[in-house]
Amino acid sequence: MNSNLAQRLIDIPDPVQRNYAITAQYHSLGVDLADRLGKRDANWLIFGAWASHSAGKFIRGDLVPVSWGQSAVAQGNLAIICDIGPRFARFLELSDEVPTADVGGAVAQEQLLTESPALAEAFACYADAILLASASDDAALRRRAQLILRANILIAHHEQDFADPLVDAAIPLGGVAGILGTRFVKITTPDGDLDVCRDVPRPGYLNGGQWPAPLDDLSDDRLVALVRGYGQTPNTTRYSNATSWESLHERMGYITCFFRAYQQDPALFQLPAEG
């Protein structure tokens, strides 16, 4: 995704059609990255396509009976892909330009990918995961899955921090009104819409399980620290619900558990259907 493509998204006047284009762009980039990571684990872009699809329901007015917040959601949907899309596009270019073993070093020299500590660590994790793309033993599959989860959470933190003023604009009153506004926040998945006011459920693809096997017992110390840093415990989704979507900390607690639970759902790799 180069600057010309970002401009083409900006130039789409209708927010609904623009949302469809953004969702498709996330999906395209996400599939390209998945090809490099081994296709088993959903990367942030794959989740981003479903998040954009979820935002589209809000933009079209499917979730809220009035036009409250829809313009802010549309602006946020556009702003986020214009910020993060070119970074992933550059990462994909680097993965083609240099030998696989050198991708991590190339990432470390790329300003666009190291603008913040969170971004630098995230893309370093993706680079390390690429080295394990063809691995088949359990230890390597566990290591790769946990690297990808750590990267996904770090990218989410960057994106949610970037979007924080836009979330405030979409839910402008705060306090009790913010809590009430959170009742309209849904995340669309292949299982249907998830209510962020409730704890992250057990995903359908795991047939009663909470986490995919490589993410069941977290052995990556930095990943465990991230999970705990958002008020979550490594073995349960209890208290993962976000009572106020305006709170960055609460959003990240929910997103962290959601990413971990759904990361290996094969249905996520499908392009969400329009409408």
SERO-4910 file (N, C-alpha, C, O; in steps of 0.05 Angstrom, whole numbers):
BEGIN
 pado doro    nc1    nc2    nc3   cac1   cac2   cac3    cc1    cc2    cc3    oc1    oc2    oc3
  Met    A     17    -24      0      0      0      0     18     25      0     30     31     21
  Asn    A     20     39    -22     36     62    -24     19     87    -20     -5     86    -15
  Ser    A     32    110    -22     18    136    -17     -4    140    -37    -24    153    -31
  Asn    A      0    131    -62    -20    134    -83    -46    119    -76    -68    129    -80
  Leu    A    -42     94    -66    -65     79    -58    -79     91    -34   -104     92    -33
  Ala    A    -64    101    -15    -76    115      8    -92    138     -1   -114    143      9
  Gln    A    -81    153    -21    -96    176    -31   -121    168    -45   -142    182    -44
  Arg    A   -121    145    -59   -145    135    -73   -167    129    -52   -190    133    -57
  Leu    A   -159    118    -29   -178    113     -8   -190    139      2   -214    142      6
  Ile    A   -172    159      7   -181    185     16   -200    198     -3   -219    212      5
  Asp    A   -196    193    -29   -212    207    -50   -239    194    -54   -255    205    -69
  Ile    A   -245    171    -42   -271    159    -44   -291    175    -27   -288    175     -3
  Pro    A   -310    189    -39   -326    208    -23   -347    194     -5   -353    205     16
  Asp    A   -357    172    -14   -378    158      1   -366    142     23   -350    123     17
  Pro    A   -372    147     49   -359    132     71   -365    102     71   -348     87     80
  Val    A   -388     94     61   -395     66     60   -377     52     39   -366     31     45
  Gln    A   -375     63     15   -358     51     -5   -329     52      3   -313     34     -3
  Arg    A   -321     73     16   -293     75     25   -287     53     46   -266     42     46
  Asn    A   -307     48     63   -303     27     83   -299      0     70   -282    -16     78
  Tyr    A   -315     -6     49   -312    -31     34   -284    -33     23   -271    -54     24
  Ala    A   -274    -11     11   -247    -11     -1   -226    -15     21   -206    -29     16
  Ile    A   -229     -3     44   -210     -6     66   -209    -35     75   -188    -46     79
  Thr    A   -233    -47     79   -234    -75     87   -220    -93     68   -204   -111     76
  Ala    A   -224    -89     42   -211   -105     21   -181   -100     21   -166   -119     17
  Gln    A   -172    -76     27   -143    -70     28   -130    -84     51   -109    -96     48
  Tyr    A   -143    -83     74   -132    -98     97   -130   -128     91   -109   -140     96
  His    A   -150   -139     79   -150   -167     73   -128   -174     53   -114   -194     57
  Ser    A   -124   -158     33   -104   -164     13    -76   -163     26    -60   -182     21
  Leu    A    -70   -143     41    -44   -142     55    -41   -165     75    -20   -176     78
  Gly    A    -63   -171     89    -62   -192    109    -56   -219     97    -41   -235    108
  Val    A    -68   -225     74    -63   -251     60    -33   -252     51    -20   -272     54
  Asp    A    -23   -229     41      5   -228     32     23   -234     56     43   -249     54
  Leu    A     17   -222     79     34   -227    102     31   -255    112     50   -268    121
  Ala    A      7   -266    112      2   -294    120     18   -313    103     28   -333    114
  Asp    A     21   -308     78     37   -325     60     66   -327     70     79   -348     67
  Arg    A     76   -306     82    103   -305     92    105   -317    120    127   -327    128
  Leu    A     83   -316    135     84   -326    163     76   -355    166     79   -366    188
  Gly    A     66   -367    145     59   -395    147     29   -402    147     22   -425    147
  Lys    A     12   -382    145    -17   -384    140    -33   -397    163    -57   -400    161
  Arg    A    -20   -405    185    -35   -417    207    -47   -396    226    -68   -399    236
  Asp    A    -32   -374    230    -39   -354    250    -48   -328    236    -34   -318    218
  Ala    A    -70   -317    245    -79   -291    235    -61   -269    245    -55   -267    268
  Asn    A    -53   -252    226    -37   -229    234    -55   -205    239    -80   -207    235
  Trp    A    -44   -182    247    -60   -159    254    -77   -150    231   -100   -142    235
  Leu    A    -67   -152    207    -82   -142    183   -107   -159    179   -128   -149    171
  Ile    A   -105   -185    183   -128   -202    180   -150   -194    201   -173   -192    194
  Phe    A   -141   -190    225   -160   -179    245   -170   -151    237   -193   -144    242
  Gly    A   -152   -136    225   -160   -109    216   -182   -109    196   -199    -91    196
  Ala    A   -182   -129    178   -204   -131    158   -230   -135    172   -250   -123    164
  Trp    A   -231   -152    192   -256   -157    207   -264   -133    224   -287   -127    227
  Ala    A   -244   -118    235   -249    -94    250   -261    -73    232   -280    -59    240
  Ser    A   -250    -70    208   -261    -51    189   -289    -58    181   -307    -41    178
  His    A   -294    -84    177   -321    -94    171   -340    -87    193   -363    -79    189
  Ser    A   -330    -90    218   -347    -83    241   -353    -54    241   -376    -45    246
  Ala    A   -332    -37    235   -337     -8    234   -357     -1    213   -372     18    216
  Gly    A   -357    -17    191   -376    -11    169   -405    -13    178   -422      2    169
  Lys    A   -411    -32    196   -438    -34    206   -446     -9    221   -469      0    219
  Phe    A   -427      3    236   -432     28    250   -436     51    230   -454     67    233
  Ile    A   -418     51    210   -419     73    190   -445     73    175   -456     94    169
  Arg    A   -455     49    169   -480     46    154   -505     51    171   -527     54    161
  Gly    A   -501     52    198   -523     56    216   -537     30    223   -560     31    233
  Asp    A   -524      7    219   -537    -18    225   -539    -23    255   -556    -38    265
  Leu    A   -520    -11    271   -519    -17    300   -531      5    317   -540     -1    340
  Val    A   -532     29    307   -542     52    323   -566     64    309   -564     69    285
  Pro    A   -587     69    323   -611     79    309   -610    108    300   -628    116    285
  Val    A   -590    122    307   -586    150    298   -558    153    287   -543    134    287
  Ser    A   -552    177    276   -526    181    263   -504    187    282   -482    194    274
  Trp    A   -509    184    308   -489    191    329   -463    175    325   -463    151    324
  Gly    A   -441    189    322   -414    177    321   -406    166    294   -383    158    291
  Gln    A   -423    165    275   -417    151    250   -395    165    234   -378    152    223
  Ser    A   -396    191    234   -375    206    219   -348    202    232   -328    199    218
  Ala    A   -347    202    259   -321    198    272   -310    170    267   -286    166    264
  Val    A   -328    149    267   -319    122    261   -308    120    233   -288    107    228
  Ala    A   -322    133    214   -312    133    186   -285    146    183   -267    137    169
  Gln    A   -281    169    197   -256    183    197   -234    166    209   -211    165    199
  Gly    A   -241    152    231   -221    135    244   -213    111    227   -190    104    226
  Asn    A   -233     99    214   -228     77    196   -208     84    175   -190     69    168
  Leu    A   -211    108    164   -192    118    143   -165    125    154   -144    118    143
  Ala    A   -165    139    177   -140    149    188   -122    125    196    -97    127    193
  Ile    A   -133    104    207   -117     82    217   -104     68    194    -80     62    196
  Ile    A   -118     62    172   -105     48    150    -84     65    136    -63     55    127
  Cys    A    -88     91    136    -68    109    124    -43    111    141    -22    116    131
  Asp    A    -46    106    167    -23    105    185     -9     79    184     16     78    181
  Ile    A    -23     57    186    -11     31    190     -6     16    164     12      0    162
  Gly    A    -23     21    144    -21      6    119      6      9    105     18    -11     98
  Pro    A     17     34    102     43     36     89     65     23    105     85     15     93
  Arg    A     62     20    131     83      7    147     84    -23    140    105    -35    136
  Phe    A     60    -35    139     60    -63    132     69    -67    103     82    -87     97
  Ala    A     61    -49     85     69    -52     57    100    -51     55    111    -66     39
  Arg    A    112    -33     71    142    -32     70    154    -57     82    175    -67     72
  Phe    A    142    -68    103    152    -93    114    151   -116     93    169   -131     91
  Leu    A    129   -117     78    126   -137     58    147   -133     36    158   -152     25
  Glu    A    152   -108     28    173   -102      8    200   -112     18    215   -124      3
  Leu    A    207   -106     43    232   -115     54    235   -145     54    257   -156     48
  Ser    A    213   -159     60    214   -188     60    219   -200     33    227   -223     30
  Asp    A    213   -184     12    219   -192    -16    247   -184    -25    260   -197    -42
  Glu    A    257   -162    -13    282   -149    -23    307   -162    -11    328   -162    -24
  Val    A    305   -173     13    328   -185     26    324   -214     33    301   -223     34
  Pro    A    345   -229     37    342   -257     45    326   -259     71    327   -241     88
  Thr    A    312   -281     75    295   -284     98    310   -280    124    300   -267    143
  Ala    A    334   -290    126    350   -287    150    358   -258    156    365   -252    179
  Asp    A    356   -241    136    364   -213    140    341   -194    144    345   -169    147
  Val    A    316   -204    144    293   -186    146    293   -171    172    287   -147    173
  Gly    A    300   -184    194    301   -171    220    320   -148    221    314   -126    231
  Gly    A    344   -151    209    363   -130    208    354   -107    191    358    -84    198
  Ala    A    341   -113    168    331    -92    151    308    -76    165    307    -52    162
  Val    A    291    -90    180    270    -77    194    281    -57    214    271    -35    218
  Ala    A    303    -65    228    314    -48    249    326    -23    237    330     -3    252
  Gln    A    331    -22    211    343      2    198    321     19    185    328     40    173
  Glu    A    296     10    186    275     24    171    259     42    189    245     33    207
  Gln    A    262     68    185    249     88    203    219     84    205    207     87    226
  Leu    A    206     78    182    177     75    182    168     53    201    145     54    211
  Leu    A    185     33    205    178      9    221    188     11    250    182     -6    266
  Thr    A    203     32    256    215     34    283    208     62    295    223     71    312
  Glu    A    187     73    286    180    100    295    174    101    325    177    122    338
  Ser    A    165     79    336    161     77    365    171     50    374    175     32    358
  Pro    A    177     47    400    186     21    410    166     -1    405    174    -24    398
  Ala    A    140      4    407    120    -16    402    121    -26    373    120    -50    368
  Leu    A    123     -7    354    125    -15    326    150    -31    320    150    -51    306
  Ala    A    173    -21    331    198    -35    326    197    -64    336    206    -82    323
  Glu    A    186    -68    360    185    -95    371    165   -112    356    170   -135    351
  Ala    A    143   -100    347    123   -115    332    134   -126    306    132   -150    300
  Phe    A    147   -108    290    157   -118    265    181   -136    268    186   -153    251
  Ala    A    196   -133    289    218   -152    295    206   -179    301    217   -200    293
  Cys    A    184   -180    315    170   -206    321    161   -219    295    164   -243    291
  Tyr    A    148   -203    277    139   -214    252    163   -225    236    162   -246    224
  Ala    A    186   -211    237    210   -220    222    220   -246    234    227   -264    219
  Asp    A    220   -248    260    228   -274    273    209   -296    266    217   -319    263
  Ala    A    183   -290    264    163   -310    258    167   -320    229    162   -344    224
  Ile    A    175   -303    211    180   -311    183    201   -333    182    200   -351    166
  Leu    A    221   -331    200    242   -351    201    231   -379    207    243   -399    201
  Leu    A    208   -380    220    196   -405    229    172   -412    211    156   -430    218
  Ala    A    169   -399    188    145   -403    172    142   -432    163    119   -441    161
  Ser    A    163   -446    157    161   -473    147    164   -494    169    165   -518    164
  Ala    A    166   -485    194    170   -504    217    145   -521    221    123   -513    215
  Ser    A    150   -546    231    127   -564    235    127   -577    263    107   -589    271
  Asp    A    149   -574    278    150   -587    304    135   -569    324    132   -545    320
  Asp    A    125   -581    345    107   -567    364    121   -543    377    108   -522    381
  Ala    A    146   -546    384    160   -524    397    162   -499    379    158   -477    388
  Ala    A    168   -504    354    171   -482    335    143   -470    329    141   -445    326
  Leu    A    123   -487    327     96   -476    322     86   -459    345     73   -439    341
  Arg    A     93   -467    369     86   -451    393    101   -425    393     89   -404    398
  Arg    A    127   -426    387    143   -402    387    133   -382    366    130   -358    371
  Arg    A    126   -392    342    117   -375    320     90   -362    328     86   -338    324
  Ala    A     72   -378    338     45   -368    346     48   -346    367     33   -326    366
  Gln    A     65   -350    386     68   -330    407     82   -305    398     77   -283    407
  Leu    A    101   -308    379    113   -284    367     92   -268    352     91   -243    354
  Ile    A     75   -282    336     55   -268    321     34   -254    339     26   -232    334
  Leu    A     27   -268    361      8   -256    380     20   -231    393      7   -210    396
  Arg    A     46   -233    400     59   -209    412     59   -186    392     53   -163    400
  Ala    A     66   -192    367     66   -171    347     38   -159    343     35   -135    341
  Asn    A     18   -177    342    -10   -167    338    -18   -148    360    -31   -128    355
  Ile    A    -12   -156    385    -20   -139    408     -5   -112    407    -17    -91    413
  Leu    A     21   -113    400     36    -88    400     26    -69    377     24    -45    381
  Ile    A     20    -80    354      8    -64    333    -19    -53    342    -25    -30    336
  Ala    A    -35    -70    355    -61    -60    365    -57    -37    385    -73    -18    384
  His    A    -37    -39    402    -32    -17    421    -26      9    406    -36     30    412
  His    A     -8      7    386     -1     30    370    -26     42    357    -31     66    358
  Glu    A    -42     24    345    -66     33    330    -87     45    349    -99     65    343
  Gln    A    -91     32    372   -111     42    391   -102     68    404   -119     85    409
  Asp    A    -76     71    409    -66     96    419    -70    118    399    -78    141    405
  Phe    A    -64    112    374    -67    131    351    -97    139    349   -103    162    344
  Ala    A   -114    119    353   -143    123    348   -157    134    373   -181    141    371
  Asp    A   -143    137    395   -157    145    420   -173    171    417   -196    171    426
  Pro    A   -163    192    405   -179    216    401   -204    211    384   -225    224    387
  Leu    A   -201    193    365   -223    187    347   -245    171    362   -268    174    356
  Val    A   -236    154    380   -256    139    396   -271    159    414   -295    157    418
  Asp    A   -256    178    426   -269    198    442   -289    214    426   -310    222    436
  Ala    A   -283    219    401   -302    234    384   -326    218    377   -348    228    374
  Ala    A   -322    191    374   -345    174    368   -363    170    392   -387    166    389
  Ile    A   -351    170    416   -366    167    441   -360    192    458   -345    191    477
  Pro    A   -372    215    451   -362    241    460   -368    249    488   -356    268    498
  Leu    A   -387    237    501   -397    248    527   -383    236    551   -383    248    572
  Gly    A   -371    212    548   -357    200    570   -375    192    593   -400    193    591
  Gly    A   -363    183    615   -378    176    639   -400    156    633   -395    136    619
  Val    A   -423    160    644   -445    141    641   -453    139    611   -459    118    601
  Ala    A   -452    162    597   -459    161    568   -439    144    553   -446    130    535
  Gly    A   -413    145    561   -393    128    549   -398     99    554   -395     82    536
  Ile    A   -407     92    578   -414     64    584   -438     55    568   -438     33    557
  Leu    A   -458     73    565   -481     66    549   -473     63    520   -483     46    506
  Gly    A   -455     81    510   -446     80    483   -432     54    476   -434     44    454
  Thr    A   -418     43    496   -404     18    492   -423     -5    486   -415    -25    474
  Arg    A   -448     -3    494   -467    -24    488   -471    -27    458   -481    -48    450
  Phe    A   -464     -7    442   -468     -9    414   -443    -20    399   -443    -24    375
  Val    A   -421    -24    415   -396    -33    402   -396    -63    399   -398    -78    419
  Lys    A   -394    -72    375   -394   -101    368   -369   -107    351   -361    -90    335
  Ile    A   -358   -130    354   -336   -140    337   -347   -163    322   -354   -184    333
  Thr    A   -347   -161    296   -357   -183    279   -336   -204    275   -313   -197    269
  Thr    A   -343   -229    278   -326   -252    274   -341   -272    257   -365   -269    253
  Pro    A   -328   -294    248   -342   -315    235   -364   -328    252   -382   -340    242
  Asp    A   -361   -325    279   -381   -336    297   -405   -317    300   -425   -324    312
  Gly    A   -403   -293    289   -424   -272    293   -412   -249    308   -388   -247    312
  Asp    A   -430   -230    316   -421   -206    330   -416   -212    359   -432   -224    373
  Leu    A   -392   -202    369   -386   -205    397   -392   -178    411   -386   -157    401
  Asp    A   -403   -180    435   -410   -157    452   -386   -152    469   -379   -168    486
  Val    A   -373   -129    466   -348   -123    481   -354   -118    510   -336   -117    527
  Cys    A   -379   -115    518   -387   -112    546   -387   -139    561   -390   -140    585
  Arg    A   -383   -160    546   -381   -187    558   -353   -198    554   -339   -190    535
  Asp    A   -345   -216    571   -319   -229    568   -316   -243    541   -336   -252    530
  Val    A   -292   -244    531   -287   -257    505   -296   -286    508   -287   -301    526
  Pro    A   -314   -296    490   -325   -323    492   -305   -344    481   -284   -338    470
  Arg    A   -312   -369    485   -297   -391    473   -305   -392    443   -328   -395    437
  Pro    A   -285   -390    426   -292   -388    397   -302   -415    386   -293   -436    396
  Gly    A   -320   -414    367   -332   -438    357   -313   -458    345   -316   -482    347
  Tyr    A   -291   -448    332   -273   -466    318   -257   -484    337   -246   -504    328
  Leu    A   -256   -477    363   -241   -493    382   -259   -514    396   -249   -529    413
  Asn    A   -284   -515    389   -302   -536    400   -301   -538    430   -298   -560    441
  Gly    A   -304   -515    443   -305   -515    472   -280   -505    486   -280   -500    510
  Gly    A   -258   -503    471   -233   -494    482   -233   -463    483   -248   -450    469
  Gln    A   -215   -452    499   -212   -423    500   -190   -412    482   -193   -392    470
  Trp    A   -167   -427    482   -144   -418    466   -135   -440    447   -138   -464    454
  Pro    A   -125   -433    423   -112   -454    407    -87   -465    421    -75   -451    437
  Ala    A    -81   -490    416    -60   -504    432    -34   -489    434    -22   -488    456
  Pro    A    -23   -476    413      3   -463    415      2   -438    433     23   -427    441
  Leu    A    -22   -428    439    -26   -404    456    -38   -411    483    -46   -393    498
  Asp    A    -41   -436    489    -53   -444    514    -35   -438    538    -44   -427    558
  Asp    A    -10   -446    536      9   -442    558     30   -422    547     48   -430    532
  Leu    A     28   -397    555     46   -376    545     74   -379    557     77   -377    582
  Ser    A     94   -383    540    121   -386    549    139   -362    542    161   -360    551
  Asp    A    128   -343    526    142   -319    519    139   -298    541    117   -288    545
  Asp    A    160   -293    555    159   -275    579    148   -247    572    133   -235    587
  Arg    A    157   -237    549    148   -210    541    118   -210    534    104   -190    539
  Leu    A    109   -232    523     81   -235    517     65   -236    543     44   -223    545
  Val    A     74   -252    562     60   -254    588     58   -226    601     38   -219    612
  Ala    A     80   -211    599     81   -184    611     60   -166    598     47   -150    611
  Leu    A     57   -168    571     37   -153    557      9   -160    567     -7   -142    573
  Val    A      3   -186    568    -23   -195    577    -29   -184    605    -51   -174    609
  Arg    A    -10   -187    623    -15   -177    650    -17   -147    651    -31   -136    667
  Gly    A     -2   -134    633     -2   -104    633    -29    -93    626    -35    -70    633
  Tyr    A    -46   -108    612    -73    -99    605    -94   -110    625   -118   -111    619
  Gly    A    -84   -119    648   -102   -128    669   -114   -156    665   -134   -163    677
  Gln    A   -101   -171    647   -111   -198    642    -92   -219    654    -69   -214    659
  Thr    A   -103   -243    659    -87   -265    669    -83   -284    647   -100   -287    630
  Pro    A    -60   -298    646    -53   -316    623    -72   -339    619    -71   -352    598
  Asn    A    -88   -347    639   -103   -372    637   -133   -369    635   -148   -389    635
  Thr    A   -143   -344    633   -172   -340    632   -179   -314    617   -163   -296    616
  Thr    A   -204   -313    607   -214   -288    596   -232   -273    616   -245   -253    609
  Arg    A   -234   -283    640   -251   -270    660   -242   -241    664   -218   -236    667
  Tyr    A   -261   -223    664   -256   -195    667   -243   -182    642   -231   -161    643
  Ser    A   -246   -196    619   -235   -184    594   -255   -164    582   -248   -150    563
  Asn    A   -280   -164    592   -300   -146    581   -292   -117    584   -280   -109    604
  Ala    A   -300   -101    565   -294    -72    566   -320    -58    574   -339    -57    558
  Thr    A   -320    -46    598   -345    -32    606   -347     -5    593   -369      6    590
  Ser    A   -324      7    586   -324     32    571   -303     31    549   -279     30    554
  Trp    A   -313     31    524   -295     29    501   -277     54    499   -257     53    484
  Glu    A   -284     75    513   -267     99    513   -240     94    527   -221    108    521
  Ser    A   -239     75    545   -215     70    560   -195     53    543   -202     30    536
  Leu    A   -172     64    537   -152     50    522   -144     24    537   -141      3    524
  His    A   -141     25    563   -134      1    578   -155    -21    576   -148    -44    572
  Glu    A   -180    -13    578   -202    -33    575   -203    -44    547   -207    -68    543
  Arg    A   -201    -27    527   -201    -36    499   -179    -57    495   -183    -78    483
  Met    A   -155    -50    504   -132    -68    500   -135    -94    515   -126   -115    506
  Gly    A   -148    -94    538   -153   -119    553   -170   -137    537   -165   -161    535
  Tyr    A   -192   -126    525   -210   -142    509   -196   -152    484   -197   -175    477
  Ile    A   -182   -134    470   -169   -140    444   -148   -162    448   -146   -180    432
  Thr    A   -133   -160    470   -112   -180    476   -124   -208    478   -114   -227    466
  Cys    A   -145   -211    493   -158   -237    496   -172   -246    471   -171   -270    464
  Phe    A   -184   -227    456   -197   -234    431   -177   -244    411   -181   -264    398
  Phe    A   -154   -230    407   -134   -239    389   -124   -267    396   -121   -284    378
  Arg    A   -118   -271    421   -108   -297    429   -127   -320    424   -119   -341    414
  Ala    A   -153   -315    430   -173   -336    426   -178   -343    397   -181   -366    390
  Tyr    A   -178   -323    379   -186   -327    352   -163   -329    332   -167   -331    308
  Gln    A   -138   -328    341   -115   -325    323   -113   -348    303   -103   -343    281
  Gln    A   -122   -371    309   -119   -394    291   -146   -403    279   -148   -425    269
  Asp    A   -165   -385    279   -191   -391    266   -188   -388    236   -184   -366    226
  Pro    A   -189   -411    221   -185   -409    192   -205   -392    178   -199   -381    156
  Ala    A   -229   -389    189   -250   -373    176   -243   -343    175   -254   -328    159
  Leu    A   -225   -334    192   -217   -306    192   -203   -298    166   -203   -274    159
  Phe    A   -191   -317    153   -176   -311    128   -194   -305    105   -184   -297     83
  Gln    A   -220   -309    108   -239   -302     87   -244   -271     87   -243   -259    108
  Leu    A   -249   -260     64   -256   -232     62   -285   -229     73   -303   -242     63
  Pro    A   -289   -213     94   -316   -209    104   -335   -200     82   -329   -183     66
  Ala    A   -359   -211     82   -379   -205     62   -389   -176     66   -394   -168     89
  Glu    A   -393   -162     45   -404   -134     47   -433   -135     56   -448   -154     51
  Gly    A   -441   -113     70   -468   -110     78   -474   -125    104   -497   -124    113
***
